[in-house]
Amino acid sequence: MSFPEFPGPLFTDLYELTMAAGYFDRQMDDPATFSLFVRPHPKRGYFVAAGLQAVVDALTRFHFSDEEIDWLAQTGRFNRDFLAHLTTLRFTGDIMAMAEGEIFFPDEPVLEVTASLIQAQIIETYLINTVGVASLMATKAARCVYAAAGRPVVDFSLRRTQGSHAGMAVARSSYIAGFAGTSNVLAGKTWGIPISGTMAHSFVTAFESETDAFEAYANLFPDSAVFLIDTYDTLQGARAAAMVGNRMQQKGNALLGVRLDSGEMVALSRKVRRILDQAGLPDVKIFASSGFDEYALERLIAGGARIDAFGVGTRMGVSADAPYLDMVYKMVRLGARNVRKVSEGKITLAGEKQVFRKATADGRFHGDVIGMRGETVGGTTALLRPTMEKGRPVGPMPTLEEIRARFAKNFERLDHRHKRFEDAELYPVRVSERMAGLQDSV
């Protein structure tokens, strides 16, 4: 499984390098542990872990090239001894992390890094950016899957994502969260995600009539034809699609579906369904796309729309209602000393951690405990597991299908009262007595 090329260690904020230079100048390079977590969010009660494999791939290859060192020298900010140190720098630390596809909650570390202080500091920006964006998108996609109530959902967001890197992250994260496929052809090649697409309005208008356009498409793609029927008049488009669909049947083929992309979807989908059924095409599916998100999907299904599958684009691909996560990376231990931040509203928990999850007898998630690394909490499962040791991956990484299956199982175990969009109940997360005692001692 490959990822878009790691942009290199200069993909960092300047202050990571100036801090690293300060540590080097004072010969401060003891082992440090940093926690990566999301602060409480006004619109998200849970998050879906994603992006870990890209992190492992990048840190395995982490080094400064001669060209990068030369450029840093030209800035005039760093002395020769520090730059010489960077030429030898590799990631040789450890990572404890939740697996991709795991569900986590505010203030819980999704990942902890233990490495030399300089190593751990420089990778901060990349970790927040990579895990933050991937988890943001996986969480948004999970909400869309939940709203679709079992109907397939496809990622149509690529043209509106904020750059090519984001487009790839959305395709992968949404597939982890249960999307049936993506329009992103490169993501299909890179990760084996099923690719899906129909036609644009420009294809229809390029022909003299809708019927001509549909006939041309059906002749070229007789096993996967989906006609876009709202270029002119949606109901007339449905009738034209039905006519071409019947001709396809006579040739031994079958029209897969029609797509709605505008209008009042509930009423139109019912009318289109009636036209198709009356034409003897009850198996032809109705697909819909039109600025959907989880809220729109929920309204359509509650309103009785006769839609079999959805294409979800812009609002999912940019997580429109919550376009960022307040993901942070905070030092919690340096050498033998536990450390914490106590700024008002931004207090952190000191010490190396573990997240323990309790489940009911039937497997439902019941509550989490943030405890100390090495602590035992009876009747729970520890979620942070060794992912890298001494700079190398621990064991084989899971396949994308395995990650997707893990998410599906976990999401089923999260009660609906924590997933609903209105008046969702907060999932219970507490701090263990030992962890609380450590904070008092610090």
C-alpha positions as CSV (number, residue, x, y, z in Angstrom):
1,M,0.0,0.0,0.0
2,S,1.6,3.2,-1.1
3,F,1.0,6.8,-0.1
4,P,1.7,10.1,-1.9
5,E,5.3,11.0,-1.5
6,F,6.4,12.3,1.9
7,P,7.1,16.0,1.4
8,G,10.2,15.7,3.6
9,P,11.2,17.2,7.0
10,L,10.9,20.8,5.8
11,F,7.2,20.2,5.9
12,T,7.2,21.8,9.3
13,D,6.7,25.1,11.0
14,L,9.7,27.2,11.5
15,Y,9.4,27.2,15.3
16,E,9.9,23.4,15.3
17,L,13.4,24.0,13.9
18,T,14.2,27.0,16.0
19,M,13.2,25.0,19.2
20,A,15.3,22.1,18.0
21,A,18.2,24.4,17.5
22,G,17.7,25.7,21.0
23,Y,17.7,22.2,22.4
24,F,20.8,21.3,20.5
25,D,22.6,24.4,21.7
26,R,21.9,23.5,25.3
27,Q,22.6,19.8,24.7
28,M,19.0,18.9,25.6
29,D,18.1,15.7,23.8
30,D,16.7,13.4,26.4
31,P,13.9,11.1,25.5
32,A,10.6,13.0,25.4
33,T,7.0,11.8,25.1
34,F,4.3,13.8,23.3
35,S,0.6,13.1,23.2
36,L,-1.5,13.8,20.1
37,F,-5.2,14.4,20.9
38,V,-8.2,16.5,20.0
39,R,-9.7,19.0,22.3
40,P,-13.5,19.0,23.0
41,H,-15.3,20.0,19.8
42,P,-18.7,21.8,19.6
43,K,-20.0,19.7,16.7
44,R,-18.2,16.3,17.2
45,G,-18.7,13.9,20.0
46,Y,-16.5,11.2,18.5
47,F,-13.7,10.9,16.0
48,V,-12.4,8.2,13.7
49,A,-8.7,7.5,13.8
50,A,-7.0,7.7,10.4
51,G,-3.7,8.7,8.9
52,L,-1.5,6.4,10.9
53,Q,-0.1,4.4,8.0
54,A,1.0,7.6,6.2
55,V,2.8,8.6,9.4
56,V,4.6,5.3,9.8
57,D,5.6,5.4,6.1
58,A,6.9,9.0,6.4
59,L,8.9,8.5,9.7
60,T,10.5,5.3,8.3
61,R,12.0,7.5,5.5
62,F,12.6,10.6,7.6
63,H,15.9,12.4,6.8
64,F,17.2,15.8,5.6
65,S,18.6,15.8,2.1
66,D,21.8,17.7,1.2
67,E,19.6,20.1,-0.8
68,E,17.4,20.8,2.2
69,I,20.4,21.4,4.5
70,D,21.9,23.7,1.9
71,W,18.7,25.7,1.8
72,L,18.5,25.9,5.6
73,A,22.1,27.2,5.6
74,Q,21.1,29.9,3.1
75,T,18.5,31.3,5.5
76,G,21.2,32.3,7.8
77,R,19.2,31.2,10.9
78,F,21.1,28.1,11.9
79,N,24.7,27.5,12.8
80,R,26.9,24.8,11.1
81,D,27.0,22.5,14.1
82,F,23.2,22.2,14.3
83,L,22.9,21.7,10.5
84,A,25.6,19.0,10.7
85,H,23.4,17.3,13.3
86,L,20.4,17.5,11.1
87,T,22.3,15.6,8.3
88,T,22.5,12.6,10.6
89,L,19.0,12.8,12.0
90,R,16.7,9.9,11.6
91,F,13.5,8.9,13.4
92,T,14.6,6.3,15.9
93,G,11.8,6.6,18.4
94,D,8.7,4.7,19.5
95,I,5.0,5.2,18.7
96,M,2.1,4.0,20.6
97,A,-1.1,4.5,18.7
98,M,-4.8,3.6,18.2
99,A,-5.2,1.6,15.1
100,E,-6.8,3.3,12.1
101,G,-10.5,2.7,12.1
102,E,-10.7,3.0,15.9
103,I,-13.1,5.4,17.4
104,F,-11.8,7.9,19.9
105,F,-13.1,10.8,21.9
106,P,-11.9,14.3,23.0
107,D,-8.8,14.5,25.2
108,E,-7.9,10.9,24.5
109,P,-4.4,10.5,23.0
110,V,-4.8,8.9,19.6
111,L,-1.1,8.6,19.4
112,E,2.0,9.1,21.6
113,V,5.5,9.6,20.4
114,T,8.6,8.8,22.5
115,A,11.9,9.8,20.9
116,S,14.8,12.1,21.5
117,L,13.5,15.6,22.2
118,I,14.8,17.0,18.9
119,Q,13.3,14.2,16.8
120,A,9.9,14.4,18.6
121,Q,9.7,18.2,18.2
122,I,10.5,18.4,14.5
123,I,7.8,15.9,13.5
124,E,5.0,17.8,15.3
125,T,3.6,19.7,12.3
126,Y,3.5,16.6,10.1
127,L,1.7,14.5,12.6
128,I,-1.0,17.1,13.4
129,N,-1.5,17.8,9.7
130,T,-1.6,14.2,8.6
131,V,-3.6,12.5,11.4
132,G,-5.7,15.6,11.8
133,V,-6.9,15.9,8.2
134,A,-7.4,12.2,7.8
135,S,-9.3,11.8,11.0
136,L,-11.4,14.9,10.3
137,M,-12.5,13.5,6.9
138,A,-13.1,10.0,8.3
139,T,-15.3,11.4,11.0
140,K,-17.3,13.5,8.5
141,A,-17.7,10.5,6.2
142,A,-18.8,8.3,9.1
143,R,-21.6,10.7,9.9
144,C,-22.7,10.5,6.3
145,V,-22.7,6.7,6.3
146,Y,-24.8,6.8,9.5
147,A,-27.3,9.2,7.9
148,A,-27.6,7.1,4.8
149,A,-29.0,4.3,6.9
150,G,-27.5,1.4,4.9
151,R,-27.7,3.0,1.4
152,P,-24.4,3.2,-0.5
153,V,-22.5,6.5,-0.4
154,V,-19.8,7.4,-2.9
155,D,-17.1,10.1,-2.6
156,F,-17.7,12.8,-5.3
157,S,-15.6,15.5,-3.6
158,L,-12.3,15.5,-5.6
159,R,-12.8,18.6,-7.7
160,R,-13.6,20.7,-4.6
161,T,-11.2,19.4,-2.0
162,Q,-8.5,21.8,-0.9
163,G,-5.7,20.5,-3.0
164,S,-4.6,17.1,-4.4
165,H,-3.2,15.8,-1.0
166,A,-6.6,16.5,0.6
167,G,-8.4,14.8,-2.3
168,M,-6.4,11.6,-1.7
169,A,-6.9,11.8,2.1
170,V,-10.7,12.2,1.6
171,A,-10.9,9.2,-0.7
172,R,-9.0,6.9,1.7
173,S,-10.6,8.2,4.9
174,S,-14.1,8.0,3.5
175,Y,-13.6,4.5,2.3
176,I,-12.3,3.5,5.8
177,A,-15.6,5.1,7.2
178,G,-17.8,2.9,5.0
179,F,-18.1,4.7,1.7
180,A,-18.7,2.3,-1.2
181,G,-16.2,4.0,-3.5
182,T,-14.8,7.2,-4.9
183,S,-14.7,9.2,-8.2
184,N,-10.9,9.7,-7.5
185,V,-9.2,7.5,-10.1
186,L,-5.7,7.9,-8.6
187,A,-7.1,6.7,-5.2
188,G,-8.5,3.7,-7.0
189,K,-5.0,2.9,-8.5
190,T,-3.2,3.7,-5.2
191,W,-5.3,1.8,-2.7
192,G,-7.7,-0.4,-4.7
193,I,-10.8,1.7,-3.7
194,P,-13.7,1.0,-6.1
195,I,-14.1,3.9,-8.5
196,S,-17.5,5.2,-9.5
197,G,-18.8,7.8,-11.9
198,T,-21.5,8.6,-14.4
199,M,-21.5,11.6,-16.7
200,A,-21.7,15.4,-16.5
201,H,-24.3,17.7,-18.0
202,S,-21.7,18.7,-20.6
203,F,-21.9,15.1,-22.0
204,V,-25.6,15.4,-22.4
205,T,-25.5,18.9,-24.0
206,A,-22.8,17.7,-26.4
207,F,-25.4,15.7,-28.2
208,E,-28.5,16.8,-30.1
209,S,-30.8,15.1,-27.6
210,E,-30.7,13.4,-24.2
211,T,-31.7,10.2,-26.0
212,D,-28.7,10.4,-28.3
213,A,-26.4,11.0,-25.3
214,F,-27.9,8.0,-23.4
215,E,-27.6,5.7,-26.4
216,A,-24.0,6.7,-26.9
217,Y,-23.1,6.0,-23.3
218,A,-25.0,2.8,-23.2
219,N,-23.3,1.5,-26.3
220,L,-19.9,2.2,-24.8
221,F,-20.6,1.1,-21.2
222,P,-23.4,-1.5,-21.5
223,D,-22.7,-3.1,-18.1
224,S,-22.4,0.1,-16.0
225,A,-24.5,2.7,-17.6
226,V,-26.0,5.4,-15.3
227,F,-27.8,8.3,-17.0
228,L,-27.8,11.9,-15.7
229,I,-31.5,12.9,-16.2
230,D,-31.9,16.4,-15.0
231,T,-30.1,18.5,-17.7
232,Y,-33.3,19.8,-19.1
233,D,-36.5,18.4,-17.6
234,T,-36.0,15.7,-15.0
235,L,-39.2,13.7,-15.7
236,Q,-38.7,13.9,-19.4
237,G,-35.1,12.8,-18.8
238,A,-36.4,9.8,-16.9
239,R,-38.7,8.8,-19.7
240,A,-35.8,9.0,-22.2
241,A,-33.7,6.9,-19.9
242,A,-36.5,4.4,-19.6
243,M,-36.8,4.1,-23.4
244,V,-33.0,3.6,-23.8
245,G,-33.1,1.1,-20.9
246,N,-35.7,-1.0,-22.6
247,R,-33.6,-1.0,-25.8
248,M,-30.7,-2.2,-23.7
249,Q,-32.8,-5.0,-22.3
250,Q,-33.6,-6.1,-25.9
251,K,-29.8,-6.4,-26.5
252,G,-29.3,-8.5,-23.4
253,N,-27.9,-5.6,-21.3
254,A,-29.3,-3.8,-18.3
255,L,-29.4,-0.1,-17.4
256,L,-27.8,0.2,-14.0
257,G,-29.3,3.5,-12.9
258,V,-30.3,7.1,-13.3
259,R,-28.9,10.1,-11.4
260,L,-30.6,13.1,-10.0
261,D,-28.5,16.2,-9.4
262,S,-31.0,19.0,-8.7
263,G,-34.5,19.8,-7.7
264,E,-36.7,18.7,-4.9
265,M,-35.3,15.3,-4.4
266,V,-38.1,13.7,-2.4
267,A,-40.9,14.4,-4.9
268,L,-38.7,13.9,-8.0
269,S,-37.3,10.6,-6.8
270,R,-40.8,9.3,-6.2
271,K,-42.0,10.4,-9.7
272,V,-38.9,9.0,-11.4
273,R,-39.4,5.7,-9.5
274,R,-42.9,5.5,-10.8
275,I,-41.8,6.2,-14.4
276,L,-39.1,3.5,-14.3
277,D,-41.4,0.9,-12.7
278,Q,-44.2,1.6,-15.2
279,A,-41.6,1.1,-18.0
280,G,-40.8,-2.4,-16.6
281,L,-37.5,-1.3,-15.1
282,P,-38.0,-1.9,-11.3
283,D,-34.3,-2.9,-10.9
284,V,-32.9,0.4,-12.2
285,K,-31.4,2.3,-9.3
286,I,-31.9,6.0,-8.5
287,F,-28.7,7.7,-7.6
288,A,-28.6,11.3,-6.3
289,S,-26.0,14.0,-5.8
290,S,-26.4,17.7,-5.0
291,G,-24.4,19.3,-2.3
292,F,-25.3,16.5,0.2
293,D,-24.0,16.1,3.7
294,E,-25.2,14.0,6.7
295,Y,-28.0,16.5,7.5
296,A,-29.4,16.5,4.0
297,L,-29.2,12.7,3.8
298,E,-31.1,12.4,7.0
299,R,-33.8,14.8,5.8
300,L,-34.2,13.0,2.5
301,I,-34.5,9.6,4.0
302,A,-36.9,10.8,6.7
303,G,-39.0,12.5,4.0
304,G,-39.4,9.2,2.1
305,A,-37.1,9.8,-0.9
306,R,-36.9,6.9,-3.2
307,I,-33.1,7.1,-3.6
308,D,-31.0,4.0,-3.6
309,A,-27.5,5.5,-3.4
310,F,-25.9,8.9,-2.9
311,G,-22.9,10.8,-4.3
312,V,-21.5,13.1,-1.6
313,G,-19.2,15.8,-2.6
314,T,-18.1,19.3,-1.5
315,R,-19.7,19.4,2.0
316,M,-18.2,16.1,3.0
317,G,-14.8,16.7,1.2
318,V,-14.2,19.9,3.1
319,S,-16.1,18.9,6.3
320,A,-18.1,22.0,5.7
321,D,-19.8,22.2,9.1
322,A,-16.6,21.6,11.0
323,P,-13.6,22.3,8.7
324,Y,-10.9,21.7,11.3
325,L,-10.1,19.7,14.4
326,D,-8.3,21.3,17.3
327,M,-5.7,18.6,17.3
328,V,-2.7,19.3,19.4
329,Y,0.6,17.6,20.2
330,K,1.8,18.3,23.8
331,M,4.9,17.2,25.7
332,V,3.9,15.1,28.7
333,R,7.3,13.7,29.8
334,L,10.9,14.7,29.4
335,G,13.6,12.4,30.7
336,A,12.5,11.3,34.1
337,R,10.2,14.3,34.6
338,N,6.5,14.3,33.9
339,V,5.3,17.7,32.5
340,R,2.0,19.3,31.8
341,K,0.5,22.6,30.5
342,V,-1.9,24.4,32.9
343,S,-3.0,27.4,30.7
344,E,-6.6,28.3,31.3
345,G,-8.9,26.3,29.1
346,K,-5.9,24.3,27.7
347,I,-4.8,22.1,30.6
348,T,-3.1,18.9,29.5
349,L,-2.5,15.6,31.3
350,A,1.1,14.8,32.2
351,G,2.7,11.4,31.8
352,E,2.8,8.5,29.3
353,K,-0.8,7.2,28.8
354,Q,-3.0,4.4,27.9
355,V,-6.6,4.5,26.9
356,F,-8.8,1.7,28.3
357,R,-12.2,0.9,26.9
358,K,-15.0,-0.9,28.7
359,A,-17.7,-2.8,26.9
360,T,-21.1,-4.2,27.9
361,A,-21.8,-8.0,27.8
362,D,-23.1,-7.6,24.3
363,G,-20.0,-5.7,23.1
364,R,-21.4,-2.2,23.2
365,F,-18.9,0.6,24.1
366,H,-19.6,1.6,27.7
367,G,-17.0,4.1,28.6
368,D,-13.3,4.9,28.4
369,V,-10.6,5.5,31.0
370,I,-7.5,7.6,30.4
371,G,-4.8,5.9,32.5
372,M,-1.1,5.6,32.9
373,R,1.1,3.6,30.6
374,G,1.6,0.2,32.2
375,E,-1.5,0.6,34.4
376,T,-4.1,-2.2,34.5
377,V,-7.8,-1.4,34.5
378,G,-9.9,-4.5,34.9
379,G,-12.4,-5.5,32.3
380,T,-11.1,-3.2,29.7
381,T,-9.2,-3.3,26.4
382,A,-6.1,-1.2,26.0
383,L,-6.3,0.9,22.7
384,L,-2.8,2.3,22.4
385,R,-0.5,-0.3,20.9
386,P,3.1,-0.4,19.8
387,T,3.2,0.8,16.2
388,M,6.9,1.8,15.8
389,E,9.9,0.7,17.9
390,K,13.3,2.3,17.5
391,G,12.1,3.9,14.3
392,R,10.8,0.7,12.6
393,P,7.3,-0.5,12.1
394,V,6.1,-3.2,14.5
395,G,4.9,-6.1,12.4
396,P,3.0,-5.8,9.1
397,M,0.6,-2.9,8.6
398,P,-3.1,-3.8,8.1
399,T,-4.6,-3.7,4.7
400,L,-7.2,-1.0,3.8
401,E,-9.9,-3.6,3.8
402,E,-8.9,-4.7,7.3
403,I,-9.0,-1.1,8.5
404,R,-12.4,-0.6,6.9
405,A,-13.7,-3.8,8.6
406,R,-12.3,-2.6,12.0
407,F,-14.2,0.7,11.7
408,A,-17.5,-1.0,10.7
409,K,-17.3,-3.3,13.7
410,N,-16.3,-0.4,16.1
411,F,-19.0,1.9,14.7
412,E,-21.7,-0.7,15.3
413,R,-20.6,-1.0,18.9
414,L,-21.0,2.8,19.5
415,D,-24.6,3.4,20.7
416,H,-26.9,5.5,18.5
417,R,-27.4,8.0,21.3
418,H,-23.7,9.1,20.8
419,K,-24.0,9.2,17.0
420,R,-27.2,11.2,16.4
421,F,-26.9,14.8,15.1
422,E,-29.2,16.5,17.5
423,D,-28.9,16.2,21.3
424,A,-26.2,13.5,21.2
425,E,-25.1,12.2,24.6
426,L,-21.5,12.7,25.5
427,Y,-19.6,9.4,25.6
428,P,-18.2,8.9,29.1
429,V,-14.5,9.3,29.5
430,R,-12.8,9.6,32.8
431,V,-9.3,9.7,34.2
432,S,-8.0,6.8,36.4
433,E,-7.2,7.4,40.0
434,R,-3.5,6.8,39.3
435,M,-3.5,9.3,36.5
436,A,-5.3,11.8,38.6
437,G,-2.8,11.3,41.4
438,L,0.1,11.9,38.9
439,Q,-1.4,15.3,37.9
440,D,-1.5,16.3,41.6
441,S,2.1,15.3,42.1
442,V,3.2,17.3,39.0
